[in-house]
Amino acid sequence: MVNPQLSAALREIPKTETHLHIEGALPFGLLKSLGKNFPRPDSWNANFRFKSFAEFDNCLLSMAGEWYISPERYHRAAREIFSRMRDENVRYAEVSFASGMIEFLGIPGDEIAEAISKSAPTGLEVRVFMGIHRNGCPPKMERVFRECANWEYLCGLDLHGDETLPLEDWTVRLWRDAARSGLRVKAHAGELCGAESVRQIVEKLGVRQIEHGVRAAENAEVVEWLAERGVRFDVCPTSNVKLGVFSDYRSHPMRELRNARIACTLSSDDPLVFNSTLAGEYDILHAKMGFSAGECFDVAADGWRFADVPQNARDEFLREIERARSGFA
């Protein structure tokens, strides 16, 4: 059962959200504003489970593909997404957009990054990443990827898509080159595939920020190896459960991973599909995953320890969290 006092306190503290797909966060109201008959997604139901990643992907594309056709549409959607985040007192966000929108629709990637970045309201720091699928580098995209390090509003790269696809040689080269050029790099791993897939990504791409990562818990040796290297996971429990990775929230290994020295932050992933919110994920932590109040505040604090913000801002946000924590000692 949700503790209303704790839920309110967690909503009010300054938070980070670092695993959010801008296409997957499209506000449903904007989609409805197009005038088409979009029914309420079945995937919003609490007991819904996707049968496959392909089913999830098709669900997302059937909605997001109707809206995202221009930089202006990205700006309008991001403005509303970020407004909702501020309502939850999210103060730092990392969001990604899909490079497929460049490849298939011809929308300039630098303009997408700029449109998203410039929609951020006062009080919310936003970092924009370009998400590239594992099979997302056809010849016509090679120049885009070579030049993206020069885009003013792009912070980094994120590896997206079906984890069961092999890691191709171009990915290793691109991620290493991007890091050398000053871009931040991260990658999705350890949701659809097991622990060794996470180790492979960390070894080959040189990343220390993994989106999901949760199936690393299947191998204690891999978890120890990751912890020794300071790898952190950006975890989205509702996504994991609705994609059938875990049967329910109680069987989710986030606490086990944290106990093994893997820092885990919390995010909502694709709210358009999962009907998730960051505040709702915190409620799930304490109501369905058995996290204590102190553990919930620890998760929020870890988000700030990794956030790309000045140290004085980080310290102030951590102090705010500690003041809120004192009310639940």
Backbone bond lengths (Angstrom), bond angles and torsions (degrees), N, CA, C in turn:
res aa  C-N    CA-C-N  psi(-1)  N-CA   C-N-CA  omega(-1)  CA-C   N-CA-C  phi
1 M - - - 1.460 - - 1.528 109.63 -
2 V 1.323 116.16 139.79 1.458 121.08 179.34 1.518 110.02 -70.68
3 N 1.321 116.42 131.14 1.462 122.81 173.16 1.521 107.44 -84.68
4 P 1.339 119.52 110.54 1.467 120.04 -173.07 1.517 113.55 -62.57
5 Q 1.339 117.59 -35.42 1.465 119.73 179.62 1.531 110.77 -67.35
6 L 1.329 115.92 -44.36 1.462 119.35 178.60 1.522 110.66 -66.86
7 S 1.319 116.75 -41.44 1.459 120.67 179.07 1.524 110.83 -58.39
8 A 1.333 116.62 -43.88 1.464 120.58 179.45 1.523 111.07 -65.31
9 A 1.336 116.36 -41.43 1.466 119.83 -179.57 1.525 111.14 -64.47
10 L 1.331 116.88 -40.94 1.457 120.44 179.94 1.524 111.21 -68.64
11 R 1.300 116.58 -32.24 1.461 119.54 177.05 1.525 111.11 -68.42
12 E 1.336 116.21 -33.41 1.463 120.45 -173.71 1.523 113.74 -84.62
13 I 1.328 118.94 -23.17 1.462 119.14 -178.46 1.528 110.36 -71.68
14 P 1.329 117.77 154.37 1.472 119.86 176.04 1.526 110.05 -69.57
15 K 1.332 115.74 132.24 1.465 120.41 -174.50 1.524 111.18 -129.33
16 T 1.308 114.23 164.25 1.461 122.15 171.91 1.527 108.70 -113.82
17 E 1.331 115.28 155.53 1.472 120.64 170.56 1.519 107.02 -141.30
18 T 1.308 116.82 115.85 1.460 120.79 -169.22 1.532 114.34 -122.43
19 H 1.319 116.69 11.18 1.467 120.78 177.09 1.528 107.16 -137.86
20 L 1.330 115.02 84.84 1.464 120.58 -176.82 1.520 109.11 -144.53
21 H 1.329 115.51 125.05 1.459 122.03 176.77 1.522 108.47 -92.13
22 I 1.318 117.10 124.07 1.461 119.67 -175.06 1.530 110.74 -64.17
23 E 1.335 117.24 -37.22 1.469 119.09 177.19 1.525 110.39 -67.15
24 G 1.321 116.85 -38.94 1.458 121.26 -179.39 1.506 114.30 -78.76
25 A 1.336 116.84 -4.19 1.464 121.00 178.11 1.524 111.95 -106.08
26 L 1.338 117.11 8.48 1.465 120.75 -179.59 1.524 111.02 -52.39
27 P 1.333 117.95 124.12 1.470 119.43 176.56 1.531 110.73 -62.37
28 F 1.311 116.37 130.78 1.465 120.85 -175.92 1.524 110.96 -61.01
29 G 1.322 116.93 -31.51 1.461 120.34 178.41 1.518 112.75 -61.91
30 L 1.321 117.35 -36.31 1.463 119.90 176.71 1.518 110.62 -66.33
31 L 1.315 116.59 -40.42 1.460 120.21 177.25 1.528 110.19 -60.63
32 K 1.326 116.25 -44.34 1.470 120.25 179.48 1.525 111.40 -64.26
33 S 1.338 116.66 -28.23 1.464 120.10 -177.70 1.521 112.57 -66.92
34 L 1.329 117.60 -13.67 1.457 120.48 177.72 1.523 112.06 -71.44
35 G 1.329 116.40 -11.78 1.452 120.54 175.59 1.509 115.05 88.90
36 K 1.330 117.11 1.58 1.460 120.18 177.58 1.521 109.48 -90.34
37 N 1.309 115.72 163.48 1.462 120.73 -177.49 1.525 109.91 -89.60
38 F 1.335 115.56 86.47 1.457 120.29 177.54 1.523 108.76 -95.84
39 P 1.325 118.21 112.45 1.467 119.80 179.30 1.522 111.13 -72.37
40 R 1.311 115.32 158.17 1.462 120.44 174.29 1.528 108.15 -58.95
41 P 1.339 118.56 126.89 1.470 119.96 -176.53 1.529 112.45 -61.93
42 D 1.319 116.51 135.55 1.465 120.40 174.99 1.526 111.17 -59.21
43 S 1.329 116.20 -29.64 1.469 120.80 -176.73 1.522 112.66 -67.88
44 W 1.321 117.76 -8.66 1.466 120.38 175.61 1.530 111.56 -75.89
45 N 1.326 117.61 -18.85 1.461 120.18 -179.18 1.529 110.15 -67.67
46 A 1.325 116.10 139.38 1.469 121.02 -173.41 1.520 112.48 -59.06
47 N 1.326 117.99 -34.95 1.466 120.82 -175.91 1.527 113.50 -93.01
48 F 1.328 117.09 4.90 1.468 119.93 -178.31 1.523 110.52 -69.79
49 R 1.339 116.57 140.73 1.456 122.37 173.72 1.529 108.72 -134.46
50 F 1.316 117.01 131.04 1.459 120.45 174.43 1.522 109.84 -71.42
51 K 1.323 115.17 144.14 1.464 120.08 179.55 1.525 111.57 -81.09
52 S 1.339 116.83 -21.98 1.461 120.71 -178.26 1.523 109.09 -162.01
53 F 1.330 115.92 164.73 1.462 120.02 174.88 1.520 110.21 -65.59
54 A 1.327 117.10 -34.93 1.464 120.40 179.04 1.525 110.99 -61.64
55 E 1.329 116.96 -39.23 1.466 120.02 177.65 1.524 110.37 -63.21
56 F 1.330 116.79 -43.10 1.462 120.91 176.08 1.526 110.62 -59.97
57 D 1.323 116.72 -48.00 1.460 121.45 -177.23 1.524 110.88 -60.35
58 N 1.320 116.94 -42.37 1.460 120.71 179.09 1.521 111.34 -65.33
59 C 1.327 116.42 -38.99 1.462 120.97 177.44 1.520 110.41 -60.70
60 L 1.324 116.47 -46.24 1.459 120.80 -179.64 1.523 111.53 -63.96
61 L 1.325 116.54 -48.54 1.461 120.40 -176.71 1.520 112.21 -65.07
62 S 1.332 117.30 -33.38 1.464 120.22 -178.87 1.520 111.81 -64.14
63 M 1.327 116.90 -24.17 1.466 120.64 178.79 1.527 111.48 -101.13
64 A 1.321 117.17 -55.09 1.466 120.28 -175.62 1.522 111.82 -63.02
65 G 1.332 116.87 -34.37 1.455 120.12 -179.10 1.512 113.92 -64.62
66 E 1.324 116.79 -21.83 1.463 120.55 177.83 1.527 111.63 -75.20
67 W 1.321 116.95 -27.49 1.469 120.27 -173.94 1.526 112.77 -97.41
68 Y 1.300 117.60 -47.87 1.466 120.75 -168.57 1.528 110.98 -83.00
69 I 1.333 115.23 91.01 1.461 120.82 -178.37 1.522 112.42 -126.01
70 S 1.333 117.97 0.67 1.463 120.79 -177.17 1.522 109.94 -162.86
71 P 1.348 117.61 160.25 1.465 119.57 174.02 1.524 112.28 -58.36
72 E 1.326 116.66 -34.81 1.466 119.94 179.93 1.524 111.17 -63.23
73 R 1.327 116.79 -38.40 1.469 119.80 177.37 1.538 110.47 -67.25
74 Y 1.320 116.67 -37.59 1.469 119.18 175.78 1.524 110.46 -62.22
75 H 1.320 116.39 -43.03 1.467 120.16 -179.07 1.529 110.53 -62.58
76 R 1.315 116.00 -45.58 1.467 119.50 -177.63 1.527 111.12 -64.29
77 A 1.324 116.44 -44.36 1.467 119.42 179.79 1.523 111.05 -66.16
78 A 1.333 116.66 -45.77 1.465 119.83 -178.19 1.521 111.07 -62.04
79 R 1.311 116.89 -37.34 1.468 119.72 179.08 1.526 110.56 -59.41
80 E 1.329 117.19 -42.60 1.466 120.16 179.28 1.528 111.23 -73.39
81 I 1.316 117.28 -39.14 1.469 120.63 177.18 1.520 110.33 -59.29
82 F 1.326 116.46 -46.50 1.462 120.21 -177.55 1.521 111.75 -69.89
83 S 1.315 117.17 -31.89 1.466 119.81 175.84 1.525 110.38 -62.97
84 R 1.320 116.47 -41.99 1.470 120.13 177.81 1.529 110.91 -66.32
85 M 1.313 116.34 -36.06 1.462 119.37 177.61 1.527 110.93 -64.35
86 R 1.310 117.05 -41.20 1.462 119.90 178.05 1.523 110.67 -64.24
87 D 1.335 117.13 -33.63 1.470 119.80 176.40 1.526 111.00 -61.10
88 E 1.334 117.22 -27.20 1.469 122.27 177.05 1.531 111.44 -94.02
89 N 1.319 116.43 7.53 1.469 124.23 -177.63 1.523 112.68 59.65
90 V 1.325 115.93 38.60 1.462 120.44 167.20 1.522 106.87 -78.21
91 R 1.321 116.26 127.00 1.460 120.54 -175.54 1.529 112.70 -114.35
92 Y 1.312 116.45 -10.24 1.467 120.93 178.12 1.523 108.02 -145.02
93 A 1.340 116.45 130.73 1.462 120.37 -177.15 1.520 110.84 -138.63
94 E 1.322 115.30 142.01 1.453 122.45 168.72 1.520 107.04 -116.83
95 V 1.333 116.18 120.30 1.462 121.20 -177.52 1.525 108.79 -124.66
96 S 1.315 115.62 151.53 1.464 119.96 179.78 1.519 110.17 -123.03
97 F 1.326 114.90 149.79 1.465 120.80 171.01 1.521 107.95 -119.76
98 A 1.323 116.23 156.54 1.463 121.60 -172.82 1.522 111.43 -86.94
99 S 1.329 116.52 128.09 1.465 120.07 177.74 1.523 111.57 -64.72
100 G 1.329 116.95 -18.80 1.459 119.77 176.58 1.514 113.13 -59.95
101 M 1.332 117.34 -24.18 1.464 119.99 177.81 1.526 110.66 -69.20
102 I 1.326 116.87 -27.65 1.466 121.18 173.32 1.524 109.15 -74.63
103 E 1.325 114.98 -47.18 1.463 120.80 -174.50 1.519 112.79 -64.98
104 F 1.331 117.53 -46.36 1.463 120.61 -170.99 1.527 114.12 -97.25
105 L 1.330 117.69 -27.88 1.464 120.32 -178.40 1.518 113.12 -108.95
106 G 1.319 116.92 -11.16 1.457 119.94 178.28 1.515 114.70 74.07
107 I 1.333 117.73 19.21 1.463 120.45 177.84 1.528 107.88 -77.38
108 P 1.333 119.07 126.32 1.468 120.00 -178.99 1.526 111.69 -60.96
109 G 1.321 116.85 127.38 1.455 120.47 -176.21 1.509 113.49 -63.93
110 D 1.342 117.09 -37.67 1.458 118.72 179.86 1.520 111.04 -65.34
111 E 1.332 116.82 -31.55 1.461 120.27 178.40 1.528 111.38 -74.08
112 I 1.323 117.28 -33.83 1.467 119.76 174.60 1.523 109.78 -63.20
113 A 1.336 116.58 -48.65 1.467 120.40 -179.45 1.521 111.06 -59.51
114 E 1.317 116.62 -42.16 1.471 120.09 179.28 1.521 111.23 -65.71
115 A 1.330 116.88 -43.21 1.466 120.66 -178.93 1.522 111.20 -60.89
116 I 1.323 116.61 -41.68 1.465 120.31 179.18 1.520 110.40 -67.86
117 S 1.322 116.46 -49.12 1.465 120.85 -176.07 1.523 111.76 -60.74
118 K 1.320 117.03 -42.16 1.463 120.48 -176.08 1.526 113.13 -76.16
119 S 1.312 117.59 -5.67 1.467 120.25 177.88 1.522 112.05 -89.52
120 A 1.328 117.61 -5.02 1.470 120.90 -177.34 1.522 110.84 -68.51
121 P 1.320 118.03 131.11 1.467 120.97 178.98 1.525 111.05 -78.62
122 T 1.313 115.47 165.68 1.456 120.61 173.74 1.530 109.51 -58.70
123 G 1.317 115.76 135.11 1.459 120.07 178.79 1.506 114.81 94.61
124 L 1.345 117.36 -2.50 1.466 120.85 177.22 1.520 108.96 -125.84
125 E 1.317 116.49 115.48 1.460 121.79 174.78 1.523 108.63 -85.10
126 V 1.327 116.53 127.43 1.465 121.19 -177.40 1.523 110.17 -122.23
127 R 1.320 116.37 134.13 1.462 123.01 173.20 1.526 107.70 -118.46
128 V 1.327 116.07 129.82 1.464 121.69 -174.54 1.530 110.21 -105.24
129 F 1.329 115.53 129.33 1.461 123.19 177.62 1.530 109.26 -115.92
130 M 1.320 116.21 148.35 1.463 120.38 170.87 1.522 108.01 -97.42
131 G 1.324 116.43 124.17 1.453 121.82 178.05 1.518 110.48 -92.66
132 I 1.319 116.70 129.10 1.461 122.49 -177.51 1.526 108.61 -122.34
133 H 1.321 116.77 127.59 1.463 120.68 179.67 1.529 111.04 -70.96
134 R 1.312 115.21 157.59 1.467 120.70 -177.13 1.524 112.59 -61.13
135 N 1.325 117.13 -26.22 1.464 120.46 176.53 1.526 110.24 -112.99
136 G 1.334 116.14 30.65 1.461 120.82 -169.86 1.508 116.13 -101.66
137 C 1.345 117.63 31.08 1.465 119.34 -179.45 1.524 111.52 -126.71
138 P 1.345 118.14 66.39 1.460 119.84 171.75 1.529 109.30 -70.21
139 P 1.317 118.15 165.45 1.471 120.25 -176.17 1.525 114.46 -51.83
140 K 1.326 118.09 -37.68 1.463 118.56 -175.58 1.523 112.91 -70.84
141 M 1.334 117.79 -13.25 1.462 120.30 179.02 1.528 112.71 -95.75
142 E 1.316 117.90 -8.68 1.463 120.00 -175.64 1.526 111.52 -60.89
143 R 1.320 117.44 -42.05 1.470 120.02 -179.90 1.523 110.91 -66.73
144 V 1.325 116.46 -39.45 1.469 120.43 177.70 1.520 110.18 -57.15
145 F 1.320 116.11 -47.00 1.460 120.00 -177.09 1.530 111.73 -69.96
146 R 1.339 117.32 -31.72 1.465 119.32 176.89 1.529 111.31 -67.13
147 E 1.323 116.28 -34.34 1.462 120.49 -172.48 1.522 113.96 -94.39
148 C 1.330 118.14 -11.21 1.464 119.42 -170.84 1.524 113.21 -65.11
149 A 1.324 118.13 -23.43 1.465 119.93 178.30 1.522 111.44 -62.89
150 N 1.329 117.24 -18.21 1.462 121.19 -179.78 1.523 113.14 -92.25
151 W 1.337 117.61 -1.73 1.463 119.45 179.77 1.525 109.22 -72.95
152 E 1.303 116.28 129.00 1.463 121.20 -173.79 1.520 113.09 -61.03
153 Y 1.319 117.67 -36.30 1.466 120.56 -170.84 1.529 113.67 -103.49
154 L 1.322 117.64 9.16 1.462 120.41 179.03 1.521 109.79 -96.89
155 C 1.328 115.87 127.44 1.464 121.43 -179.56 1.522 112.38 -92.83
156 G 1.354 117.05 -32.96 1.451 117.29 -175.12 1.518 113.63 -175.85
157 L 1.336 115.38 -171.68 1.464 123.78 -179.43 1.521 110.06 -119.97
158 D 1.334 114.96 147.98 1.464 122.14 177.57 1.524 107.59 -134.86
159 L 1.319 117.35 131.05 1.463 121.41 178.02 1.520 109.06 -83.14
160 H 1.337 116.03 121.63 1.467 122.82 -175.44 1.529 110.72 -112.46
161 G 1.333 114.18 -179.87 1.453 121.24 166.07 1.520 115.23 92.73
162 D 1.309 114.08 -168.41 1.461 123.47 -174.89 1.528 110.30 -66.39
163 E 1.321 116.59 112.07 1.467 121.15 -177.32 1.524 112.96 -67.04
164 T 1.333 117.33 -17.18 1.466 119.08 -178.64 1.525 111.90 -75.91
165 L 1.329 117.78 -13.34 1.462 120.65 176.52 1.527 109.38 -73.47
166 P 1.324 117.92 146.41 1.471 119.73 -178.88 1.525 111.76 -67.58
167 L 1.320 115.04 153.20 1.457 121.21 174.67 1.523 107.88 -79.70
168 E 1.329 117.16 119.58 1.462 120.83 -174.39 1.530 110.98 -91.68
169 D 1.330 116.02 158.99 1.465 120.91 -174.91 1.524 112.35 -60.30
170 W 1.331 117.26 -36.35 1.465 119.19 -178.05 1.520 111.19 -61.83
171 T 1.335 116.35 -32.02 1.461 119.94 -178.92 1.521 110.61 -63.89
172 V 1.319 116.26 -45.63 1.465 120.44 -179.99 1.521 109.97 -60.24
173 R 1.330 117.51 -46.41 1.472 120.73 -179.93 1.522 111.05 -62.39
174 L 1.331 116.35 -45.55 1.459 120.15 -176.31 1.516 111.32 -64.63
175 W 1.330 116.98 -44.06 1.474 119.73 -178.21 1.530 110.94 -65.97
176 R 1.308 117.33 -40.62 1.465 120.60 178.86 1.529 110.40 -66.49
177 D 1.330 117.09 -43.30 1.467 120.39 178.90 1.524 111.03 -64.85
178 A 1.328 116.64 -40.26 1.466 120.44 -179.67 1.523 110.80 -62.51
179 A 1.331 116.26 -43.96 1.464 119.76 179.39 1.522 110.95 -62.90
180 R 1.333 117.02 -40.87 1.468 119.99 179.03 1.523 111.71 -65.24
181 S 1.333 116.44 -29.77 1.467 120.14 -179.07 1.520 112.97 -82.73
182 G 1.327 117.17 -4.50 1.457 120.51 177.11 1.512 115.24 105.27
183 L 1.333 117.72 -2.52 1.457 119.89 175.69 1.527 109.89 -76.53
184 R 1.316 116.18 149.42 1.458 120.82 171.66 1.523 108.94 -82.94
185 V 1.319 116.56 148.66 1.463 120.05 -178.22 1.523 110.00 -131.66
186 K 1.319 114.80 140.20 1.455 121.96 174.62 1.518 108.15 -147.83
187 A 1.336 117.54 178.48 1.462 119.52 -175.25 1.516 111.00 -160.97
188 H 1.344 115.32 146.31 1.455 121.90 170.96 1.533 109.12 -79.85
189 A 1.318 115.69 132.08 1.470 121.58 176.94 1.516 108.14 -166.25
190 G 1.333 115.67 159.32 1.455 120.22 172.40 1.513 115.10 74.63
191 E 1.332 117.50 23.41 1.470 119.96 170.23 1.522 108.97 -110.97
192 L 1.318 117.36 -56.85 1.464 120.77 179.13 1.522 111.75 -83.58
193 C 1.327 117.08 -25.94 1.464 121.60 -178.42 1.522 109.94 -120.12
194 G 1.332 115.35 168.30 1.455 120.77 -169.84 1.513 115.64 -85.76
195 A 1.329 114.26 -163.25 1.459 121.89 -170.69 1.526 112.88 -61.16
196 E 1.318 117.47 -42.21 1.463 119.36 -176.99 1.521 111.73 -63.50
197 S 1.334 117.12 -27.96 1.464 119.34 178.16 1.524 110.86 -65.95
198 V 1.324 116.78 -32.65 1.464 120.23 178.06 1.522 109.90 -70.83
199 R 1.325 116.29 -44.58 1.466 119.75 177.49 1.537 110.72 -58.43
200 Q 1.336 116.05 -43.55 1.462 120.07 -179.10 1.526 111.44 -59.55
201 I 1.323 116.40 -44.68 1.460 120.40 -179.21 1.523 110.90 -62.96
202 V 1.315 116.69 -44.24 1.465 120.43 -179.59 1.526 110.48 -64.44
203 E 1.320 117.01 -43.51 1.465 120.98 -179.01 1.524 111.97 -66.15
204 K 1.324 117.00 -47.81 1.462 120.33 -171.08 1.527 113.15 -82.23
205 L 1.330 117.32 -35.34 1.463 119.64 -176.72 1.522 113.17 -97.60
206 G 1.317 117.08 -12.95 1.455 119.25 179.12 1.510 114.37 72.24
207 V 1.326 117.76 21.24 1.465 120.76 -178.40 1.524 110.27 -85.94
208 R 1.319 115.07 155.08 1.462 121.54 173.33 1.527 111.08 -123.87
209 Q 1.317 116.60 1.96 1.467 122.51 178.63 1.525 108.02 -120.52
210 I 1.329 115.95 113.74 1.460 122.31 -177.40 1.521 109.52 -112.16
211 E 1.333 115.55 129.97 1.460 120.99 175.19 1.533 107.94 -86.57
212 H 1.286 117.04 117.33 1.473 127.51 -172.29 1.536 109.56 85.97
213 G 1.320 118.34 -99.10 1.459 120.88 178.66 1.513 115.44 78.67
214 V 1.336 116.99 -6.33 1.464 120.55 -164.06 1.530 114.52 -65.40
215 R 1.324 117.80 -27.17 1.468 118.40 -179.80 1.532 112.54 -76.42
216 A 1.312 117.15 -1.96 1.465 119.45 169.65 1.516 110.63 -58.49
217 A 1.338 116.10 -25.66 1.468 120.87 -179.63 1.520 112.58 -61.51
218 E 1.323 118.10 -13.41 1.464 121.37 178.95 1.533 112.69 -71.41
219 N 1.333 117.02 -12.95 1.467 120.31 -176.82 1.527 109.19 -139.18
220 A 1.321 116.50 107.65 1.464 121.03 -175.89 1.524 112.00 -62.63
221 E 1.323 117.32 -33.47 1.466 120.09 -179.82 1.521 110.54 -66.57
222 V 1.331 116.67 -40.33 1.465 120.24 177.62 1.523 110.29 -66.04
223 V 1.314 116.98 -41.63 1.466 120.16 178.29 1.524 110.37 -58.68
224 E 1.317 117.06 -44.90 1.471 120.52 178.89 1.526 110.42 -62.32
225 W 1.319 116.73 -42.20 1.466 122.33 178.74 1.524 110.72 -60.38
226 L 1.324 117.06 -43.47 1.466 121.67 179.04 1.526 111.12 -66.46
227 A 1.330 116.17 -43.01 1.463 120.19 -179.56 1.521 111.15 -61.92
228 E 1.313 117.19 -39.48 1.468 121.05 179.43 1.522 111.55 -62.27
229 R 1.320 117.45 -25.79 1.457 121.98 -178.58 1.525 112.85 -98.22
230 G 1.312 116.51 5.16 1.457 120.07 176.76 1.513 114.64 69.90
231 V 1.331 117.00 26.93 1.467 120.36 179.31 1.519 109.38 -73.05
232 R 1.313 115.79 138.03 1.463 120.25 177.85 1.521 109.67 -120.71
233 F 1.350 116.00 151.77 1.456 122.98 -178.71 1.528 109.92 -112.23
234 D 1.327 116.56 135.91 1.462 122.26 170.89 1.529 106.80 -100.59
235 V 1.323 116.13 103.61 1.464 122.87 -164.89 1.527 111.31 -101.27
236 C 1.333 115.09 143.56 1.465 122.58 -179.09 1.532 107.92 -133.74
237 P 1.325 118.96 86.07 1.470 120.84 -172.65 1.524 114.80 -57.04
238 T 1.338 117.63 -41.78 1.464 118.87 -177.76 1.519 111.20 -63.47
239 S 1.321 116.93 -40.29 1.460 120.79 175.22 1.520 110.50 -57.96
240 N 1.330 117.03 -47.87 1.470 121.10 -177.88 1.519 111.98 -60.81
241 V 1.326 117.23 -40.73 1.463 120.80 -178.29 1.527 110.94 -73.02
242 K 1.321 117.77 -44.56 1.468 119.52 -176.98 1.522 112.52 -72.11
243 L 1.326 117.19 -22.33 1.458 119.61 173.55 1.527 112.13 -85.94
244 G 1.337 116.67 1.37 1.454 120.83 175.23 1.512 114.67 78.83
245 V 1.334 117.35 14.56 1.465 120.00 177.33 1.527 109.84 -66.68
246 F 1.336 115.63 -39.06 1.467 122.17 175.15 1.518 108.27 -128.22
247 S 1.309 116.32 147.27 1.463 120.26 -174.97 1.519 112.16 -70.25
248 D 1.326 116.89 -29.76 1.460 120.93 -179.96 1.525 108.40 -159.66
249 Y 1.332 115.86 176.27 1.463 120.04 -176.83 1.522 112.11 -69.69
250 R 1.313 117.22 -31.65 1.463 120.17 -178.64 1.526 111.90 -63.37
251 S 1.316 117.13 -28.94 1.463 120.15 -178.44 1.530 112.52 -90.16
252 H 1.320 117.00 2.91 1.467 120.87 179.44 1.532 109.67 -71.23
253 P 1.342 119.41 135.95 1.471 121.40 -172.45 1.524 115.41 -92.21
254 M 1.324 118.76 19.88 1.467 118.75 -175.48 1.526 112.31 -59.79
255 R 1.338 116.90 -41.98 1.466 118.00 178.66 1.532 110.55 -65.22
256 E 1.302 116.86 -43.41 1.469 120.84 178.92 1.530 110.59 -56.49
257 L 1.320 116.47 -42.57 1.461 120.55 179.45 1.522 111.27 -65.72
258 R 1.329 116.60 -43.42 1.463 119.49 178.90 1.531 110.86 -63.74
259 N 1.309 116.94 -39.27 1.467 120.10 177.93 1.527 111.79 -64.39
260 A 1.332 116.15 -23.58 1.466 121.57 178.60 1.530 111.83 -93.83
261 R 1.322 116.50 17.57 1.469 123.70 174.37 1.524 113.81 74.10
262 I 1.330 117.42 24.92 1.459 121.22 170.31 1.525 107.35 -96.95
263 A 1.310 117.24 114.21 1.464 120.10 176.67 1.525 108.83 -67.91
264 C 1.327 116.79 131.00 1.463 122.14 -178.86 1.524 109.02 -126.15
265 T 1.318 116.21 119.65 1.455 120.51 172.11 1.525 108.62 -93.87
266 L 1.336 116.28 176.10 1.466 121.06 -174.04 1.522 110.00 -126.25
267 S 1.346 116.25 136.43 1.463 121.45 179.60 1.527 110.10 -149.58
268 S 1.343 115.42 173.94 1.467 120.39 -174.60 1.529 113.78 -108.03
269 D 1.349 118.93 -9.62 1.460 123.98 169.81 1.523 113.53 69.64
270 D 1.329 118.42 -87.58 1.470 123.97 -176.24 1.527 109.81 -133.30
271 P 1.321 118.39 77.41 1.475 120.69 -175.32 1.523 114.27 -58.66
272 L 1.343 117.24 -30.89 1.460 119.89 -179.93 1.521 111.19 -59.64
273 V 1.311 116.97 -36.05 1.463 122.25 -177.87 1.525 111.73 -90.36
274 F 1.341 116.65 -42.73 1.467 120.54 -171.50 1.526 113.72 -94.40
275 N 1.336 117.31 -8.43 1.475 121.10 -175.13 1.533 110.52 57.00
276 S 1.319 115.35 40.30 1.464 122.20 -176.98 1.523 110.39 -102.24
277 T 1.323 115.41 153.54 1.459 122.78 171.07 1.520 107.38 -136.50
278 L 1.313 116.77 159.66 1.461 118.59 178.27 1.521 110.54 -65.24
279 A 1.332 117.35 -43.17 1.467 119.73 177.57 1.523 110.52 -59.48
280 G 1.322 116.43 -39.39 1.460 120.03 178.26 1.515 112.72 -65.28
281 E 1.338 117.30 -35.83 1.465 120.00 177.77 1.527 110.71 -66.27
282 Y 1.331 117.61 -37.09 1.469 119.36 175.68 1.529 110.93 -66.08
283 D 1.334 116.99 -39.10 1.470 119.21 176.04 1.529 110.61 -60.49
284 I 1.321 116.15 -40.24 1.464 120.40 179.11 1.526 110.86 -64.17
285 L 1.332 117.02 -38.14 1.466 119.82 178.87 1.518 111.43 -53.63
286 H 1.351 115.98 -49.58 1.471 117.04 -174.07 1.523 113.04 -90.23
287 A 1.336 118.29 -26.19 1.464 119.60 -176.75 1.525 112.95 -89.17
288 K 1.338 117.67 -30.69 1.465 120.29 -173.94 1.530 114.43 -121.42
289 M 1.337 116.60 -18.45 1.458 119.52 -178.29 1.523 112.26 -110.85
290 G 1.336 116.66 1.22 1.451 121.06 171.91 1.512 116.22 76.30
291 F 1.329 118.26 16.90 1.461 120.48 178.01 1.524 109.77 -73.46
292 S 1.319 116.36 137.23 1.463 120.80 174.67 1.525 109.59 -74.02
293 A 1.327 116.14 169.01 1.464 120.15 176.09 1.522 110.17 -57.18
294 G 1.330 116.17 -46.03 1.459 119.78 -179.22 1.513 112.64 -60.44
295 E 1.332 116.98 -39.72 1.461 120.51 179.01 1.526 111.31 -66.18
296 C 1.322 117.09 -36.74 1.467 120.23 177.20 1.523 110.86 -63.87
297 F 1.328 116.86 -43.12 1.461 119.92 177.24 1.530 110.62 -65.33
298 D 1.328 117.07 -34.70 1.468 120.38 176.85 1.528 111.07 -61.24
299 V 1.328 116.82 -42.21 1.465 120.82 179.03 1.524 110.04 -60.90
300 A 1.332 116.45 -45.41 1.465 120.12 178.77 1.524 111.08 -61.98
301 A 1.328 116.58 -41.76 1.463 120.46 -179.72 1.524 111.38 -64.54
302 D 1.331 117.27 -39.06 1.465 119.68 178.82 1.525 111.22 -61.30
303 G 1.327 116.93 -34.48 1.456 119.15 176.39 1.519 111.82 -56.45
304 W 1.324 116.34 -41.35 1.468 120.10 -179.74 1.516 112.29 -73.84
305 R 1.298 118.12 -29.08 1.471 119.51 179.52 1.527 111.69 -65.83
306 F 1.321 116.81 -23.79 1.460 120.58 179.51 1.526 113.24 -103.98
307 A 1.313 118.49 -7.29 1.460 121.40 -174.27 1.525 111.46 -67.51
308 D 1.313 115.17 144.72 1.468 122.41 179.44 1.531 109.16 -85.51
309 V 1.333 115.36 72.11 1.466 121.94 -178.92 1.526 108.70 -135.22
310 P 1.339 117.72 160.42 1.467 120.01 176.42 1.524 111.29 -59.75
311 Q 1.327 116.29 150.15 1.453 120.99 -175.82 1.518 112.24 -60.31
312 N 1.330 117.85 -37.40 1.472 118.87 -178.89 1.522 111.25 -65.54
313 A 1.341 117.34 -36.09 1.466 120.21 176.57 1.525 110.47 -68.37
314 R 1.321 116.52 -42.98 1.466 120.66 178.05 1.528 110.47 -57.62
315 D 1.331 116.04 -46.51 1.466 120.43 -178.10 1.522 111.49 -61.94
316 E 1.331 116.82 -40.30 1.466 119.61 -179.09 1.526 110.79 -67.30
317 F 1.315 117.38 -42.22 1.461 119.73 179.02 1.528 110.82 -64.97
318 L 1.317 117.26 -38.72 1.468 120.19 177.32 1.523 111.14 -65.24
319 R 1.327 117.18 -36.28 1.471 119.82 176.79 1.525 110.59 -64.59
320 E 1.331 117.11 -39.82 1.470 120.07 177.98 1.528 110.78 -61.52
321 I 1.313 116.34 -40.78 1.466 119.73 178.73 1.523 110.46 -65.03
322 E 1.315 117.48 -40.98 1.467 120.38 -180.00 1.523 111.26 -65.82
323 R 1.334 117.16 -36.28 1.468 119.25 177.06 1.524 110.40 -64.32
324 A 1.331 116.92 -40.80 1.466 120.00 177.98 1.524 110.78 -67.09
325 R 1.318 116.95 -38.87 1.458 121.61 -179.87 1.528 111.13 -60.52
326 S 1.326 117.07 -36.27 1.469 120.76 -175.75 1.521 112.37 -60.99
327 G 1.322 117.30 -23.65 1.457 120.57 178.19 1.515 113.80 -76.40
328 F 1.343 117.05 -5.42 1.465 121.16 -178.34 1.525 111.04 -124.18
329 A 1.334 116.10 19.23 1.469 119.93 -179.21 1.523 110.28 -68.11
